[in-house]
């Protein structure tokens, strides 16, 4: 491909990879069981016009409004709430090519689009009824429009940028990260006098104030500031998790692209580096103190990384193209993309989803009156066990209703009651919960399970791609002295 418009095989190659991206995402509309986050999205979509509306709807209305509109035509289902993420996931490679070619050139934009279409993490979130695929798409538009504003821009550019940032914030608070470090390049006369350190400190202060203005971020931040909580290893864990999910292959290509762009267009390299690195650094700092910060919060800032990946791929293939070695270039391209294949296949199998329908079927045949049921993600298990429209009566009900049905971990006073009354308790947990439980504040409950329960069943099977994708069903045993 050459020039400003793709010609010849270029358009066919572009259409092929974009069609492949759509085909890799389409099954998510009707496949796979609903997970815990999606269940709450489903509930909030149903209740968004209630009085009072759910807090999440008030904070981030875009996803729920789109789900509600789709539900009016498709019915309230996983398909209706996954429709917006799916459409955004299919559109993202197109948008990255069409807008990215103005920034990094057509060949690099083509490879950025191709890598996005074949990127397992983006594929996964394109089929999940949450905010992240829409945020990635909005991040593409914000990245390109902010670059226009930095280049001088027009009133129209600034108006579009403001509208896009507002829409991203209404989709999820982390949509503000799409501005990334690019805002540090804004240089009004007074800000120029501050220097880089002053502008960086000002940007972090503004982001901190914005975070405190939104209740989902304010509560954990205030909890840490009050001394009530906070852990020190979350920042390193977030960076490792982000590198793993982005994939080491794409990280390597992004580094190659950064070096190549820095040699050719230093200003653009700096812009893409700041746009991708500053949000990740901010999240790492927050994760150092908080437990709630996740790697996926960086999705709005990752279009810059994918453009760097595209530039890296173009630089790797350039010598082969210049020598006319098309077959060798194709082999190198396949070698660069091949590490993404296992993730794509794994997501199509079922992704990182536990077999809650299997656990529900196991329990339905065994629950008895008077028993207690505790489960990680108990609402979604209840969806499979009791049905979406069937509410669990408080303290009563015919089998298979338990006497009590609650979330994991139970509070300390509840554990004490279980022990004193020798209650017949079943607990449904991911098999790796013991590894992650200390970070989740469940160490006391873990110790209680070790002393008073045994493994009654394991639901699911271990897999090479998700080797912890198994549910463990514990049941209490009360021996002498227990």
Secondary structure, DSSP 8 states (H G I E B T S, - for coil): --SSS--THHHHHHHHHHHHHHHHHHGGGT-S---HHHHHHHHHHHHTTSSS--HHHHH-HHHHHHHHHHHHHH-SSHHHHHHHHHHHHHHHHHHHHHHHHHHH-HHHHHHHHHHHHT-HHHHHHHTSSSSHHHHHHHHHHHHHHHHHHHTT--HHHHHHHHHHHHHHHHH-GGGGGGGGGGGGG---HHHHTTHHHHHHHHHHHHHHHHHHHSHHHHHHHHHHHTTS---SSHHHHHHHHHHHHH-HHHHHHHHHHHHHHHHH-HHHHHHHHHHHHHHHHHHHHHHHH-SS--GGGGGGGTHHHHHHHHHHHHHHHHHHHHTT-HHHHHHHHHHHHHTTHHHHHHHHHT-S---HHHHHHHHHTT--TT-EEEETTHHHHHHHHH-TT----TT--STT--SEEEESS--HHHHHHHHHHT--EEEEEETTHHHHTTTTT-HHHHHHHHHHEEEEEEES---SSSTT--EEEEEE---TT-
